[in-house]
Amino acid sequence: MNFDRIQRTALIVNAVILALVFALMGFFNYCDVTFMTWFSIPTAAVYLLGFWLIARDKLDIYVWMVYGWLTLYMCLSTVCLGYGYGFHLYCFSMIPIIFVTEYLSYKLHRRSMRANHISIAIAAAYLISTGYTAYNGPVYQIEQRASAYFWIGNALTVFCFLIYYSNYLVNAVISSEEKLSDMAHKDRLTGLYNRHYMLDYLDEKPAAQTGGFLAIADIDDFKKINDHYGHNAGDAVLKAVAKQMQQGCEGCLTARWGGEEFLIVSEKPFAEGKVLLETMRQEIAGVPVQYEDQTIRVTLTVGISERQPEQSVDAWIQDADSKLYTGKKNGKNQVVS
């Protein structure tokens, strides 16, 4: 979450609201709504103070101050002018906005905005001001020609707020769910799928389905790489090999199976898979990994298996693993089918 972006947005919003305050001040003065004209002066002072609070990184104080004053301003406008101008509608848009602000505070590791308490206070202020107006009528009786335009403008603004912030919350939830899914299903170092995801994927494949291939690839002498070059270099090798596998095995599902082992699954024909994996092996062997000022040569041994009718997932994996073991015993750096 980019704090600078949030700070810039807050400054823009504050400037827009301040401009609206001055515009409404002119309107109230024109209509002889004396109380709201004078009340606009401290209101403008509040938003001028807001610039200072935003610049000083006191966004929590700014939000509480603005919410309190904006609620008061909308309620007093409703009491003075009645429902016809639509100022009371802003209370509905302020509630989802404060929950978005609560979410942003959490993401920025800031103090809670007490969204529940603020929402209850807004609802109470709305009920009191509209109830008073419904019982006693507005304080000022002015010509109503402008009220329809104000009501439409305020209603449209409120709807825009509701749509925008509701959409923001939904997208934020979806984004968080996607990140959590990636964390659960992907290996953090290589970015490949992990063993848990791959097992779930394979379990969903019907036992009667045949064809395609499953391969287990293992980096040869990986322990020696770690011992000689260091574990950071080993991590660099894992990331480089993972990237080459993804590029060299297009249309395959590749996962980090554990340690220096990778599992590859594809619907491609078995014969095509052998050629593809052999090409990939040669490319990895032919392109050493550069880590800092060190050149690290890497080779793979791969065991590849075609699924047989009614063969279980465990048996299929075991078949590929046994072929990998055969390749390890017979010189490494090869594809065994």
N, C-alpha and C positions, 0 to 999 in steps of 0.2 A: 504494500500500500504506500503510495507516494505522498508524503506529508506536504511537500512543497506545492504539489498540485491541489491538494485540499485547501491549503492556505490561500493560494491564488483564487480559487473558486469562492472562498469565503469573502475575500476582499471585493470581488466583482458583485456578489449577491448583496453585500452590505451597501455598496455604492448604488446599486439599482433601487434598493429599498429606501435609501436616503433621498434619492431623486423623486420617488413616489410620494414620500412624506411632504416634500416641498410642493409637489403638484397638488396633493390633496389639501394642503394648507391654503393654497390659492383658491381652490374650489370652495372650502368651508368659509373663507373670507367673503367670496362672491355671494354665497347663499346666506350670509349673516348668521352662520352657526358659530357664535362667538366662543363658546367653550372649547370646541374642537380646534378652532383657529389658534387659540392660546396654548392649548395642550400640544399642538404640533411643535412648539418651540422646545420643550424638554424632550420630546420624541426625537427631534433632530439631534439634540445633544447626546442622546443615548447612542445613536448610530455613529456619530463622530467619535465618541469614546470607543465604539466597536473597532474602528480602524486601529487604534492604539493597542487594544487587547489582542487583535489578530496578529499584529506585527510583533507583539511581545510573547507570542506562543501561549496565550491564555485562552484557548478556544473553548474550554469547558465553562469558564466564567462568562465568556461572550455568549455562548448558546443559552445558558440559564438567564442571563440578562435580557437577551433579545426575545426569548420565548415568553418571559414574564411580561415584558413591556408590550410586545405585539398582541398578546392575549388581552391585556388591559385596553389597548388602543381599539381593537376590533369590538370588544364588548361596549366600550363607551360610544363608539360610532353607531352601533346598533341601538343603544338606548337613546341617543340623540336624534337619529334619523329614521329608525324603524327597520323593518325587514326589507323594504323595497329596494335598498341599495346593495344588498347581498354581502355586507361586511361580515356578518355572522358566519357565512359559509367557510371562511378561512380556518375556522376552528377544526373543520373536518380534515383539511389538508395538513394541518400542523401535527396531527397525531402520527401518521405514517412517517413524516419527516424526522420526528424525534427518535423513532425506532431505527431509522437508517443511520442517524447520528450516533445512536448507541452502538450499532454494529461497527461503524468506523472507529469509534473510541476503543472498542475491543481490539480491532485489527492494529491500531496504533499503540496498544498497550497503555491507554490513558484511563483516567478515572471514569467510572460508570456515570452516565448522564441521568440516571434515575428515570428512565423513560416511562415506567409504569406510574410513578408519582406525578410526573409532569402531565401525562395523559389524563389522569384523574382530575388534576387541577384545571386543565383546559375544559374538560367536560362539565365540571362544576361551574366554571365561569360562564360557559355557554348557556347552561340551563338557567342560571340566575339572571343573566342579562336578557335573554329572550323571554323568560317568564315575566320579568318586570315590564318589558315592552309590550308583551301580549296583554297584560293586565291594565297598564296605565296609558299605553300608546307612546309614540315618540315624543321627546321633549320639544323638538322644533318641528313646526308645521311649515314646510316649504313647498314650492312648486315641484310637482312630481315628474315633469317632462324628462329630466335627466336621469331619473331613478331607473328606468328601463335599460338605458345604456350601461349604467353602472352595474346593475344586477347581471346583465348578460356578460359584461367584461369580467366581473369578479367570479361568476360561475365558471366561465371558460378557463380562467386562471387556476381556479381550484381543481377543476378536472385535469388540467395539464399537470399540476403538481401530483395529484393522485396517480395518474397513469405513469408518469416518469418514475416516481419513487417506488411504486409497486413493482414496476418492471425492473428497477435497479435491485430491489431485494430478491426477486425471483432469480435474476441472473447471478447474483452473488451466491445464493444457495446452490444453484446448479454448478457454478464454478468451484465452490467448496467441495461438493459431492464428487466432481470429476477429479479434483486433486487428491481427495481421500481414496478414491478408487485407484488412482495411479500409485499412491503410496502403498496400498494393499497388494497390488498386482504387479508392480514393476520393481526391478532391482535398482537401487538408488545409484550405485556406482556406474553401471553400464547403460541404464535406461531400457534394458531388455525386460520382457516379461519374466516373472520369477517362477519358481517350482510350483508354488501353490496355484497360480493361475493356470499353468500348463496342465497340471493334473486335473483341474476342473474342466478345462477344454477337452482333454482326451476322454474323460469319463462321459462326456456328452456325445461322443462319436459312437454310433451303434456297432455292436460286435460283428454284425453281419456285413458291415462295410469293409471292403478290401481295397487294395490298390493304394497308391500314394506311398510315402516312405516316412520313416522316423529315423533320425540319426543322432548319435551322441558324439560330440567332438570334445577332445581334451587337449589342452596345451601341453606339449611335451616338456618334461623337466622344469615345470613351473617353480618348484621349490628351489631349484638351483638359481633361477632368475631372482627370486626374492632374496636368497642368501647372498648372491654375488652383487646385485645392483641395489638391493633395498626394497622394502615393501611399497614405497611410493612408486618406484619404477614398475613393480609388479602390478599395481593398480593401473598405471598408464598402459601396460601391455594388455590387460583385460579390456580396457575401454577401446583400445585400438583394434583388437581382434573382434570385439562385438560390433564395431562400426563396419569392419570389412565383411563380416558375416551378413549383416543387413544389406549391404550394397551388393555382395556377391551371390546372395541367395534370394533374389527378388521373387515375391509370391510365396515365400516360406514364413512360417511362424517360428521365431527364434527366441529362446529363453536361456537365462543363466540357470543352469540346473543345480549348481552348487560348486563353490570353490572356483577351480579353473575349468569346470565342465559346462558345456552348452548342449541344449537339446533343440533339434530342428525338426519341424513337422511340415509336410506339404502334401497337397493333393496331386502334385505332378507325378507322372508315371515313374516307376522305380528306376528304369533304365536311364531316363532323363535326369533323375535325381543323382545317380552315380556320377554322371558326367559333370553335372553342376557342382557337386561337392568336390570332385577332383580338381576342377578349375579353381574353386575357392581355396582349396588347400595349397595349390601351387602359387596362387597370388599372395597368400599370407606368408608363405615361405620365402617368396621373392622380394618382399617389401619389409625390410627391418623396421622396428619401432625406434623412433628417435625420442630419447628422454634426456632433457638437459643437454649435456655434451656427450651422451653415451648412445651407442648404436647397439640395439638388442635384436638379435635374430630369433625369430619365433617359428616353430613348426607345430602342426596339428596331427593328431591321429584321430580318425573318424571311423565309427562303426555304424553301418546303415542297414536297416531292415525293412522289408515289405510285410505289411500285415497279412496274416493268413486268415482264412474263413473261421469265424467264431473264436478267434484268438483274443484273449483278454488284454487289457492295456498293460497290466504288469508283465505279462509274458512277452508282449511286443517290445516293451522297454528293455526287458532282460535279454532278449535276443540281440538288440542293438548293442547293449552293454558288453555281452560276451564277445561280439565281433570287435569291439573297441579293445577289449583285453587281449584278443589274439593279435591285433595290430601292435599293441604295446610290446608284446613278447617277441615279435618278429621284426624289430628294427625301428618302429615308430614312423612318424611322418608319412602316413599312407591312409588310404580309404579302403576299409575292409567290408566286403558285402557277402 
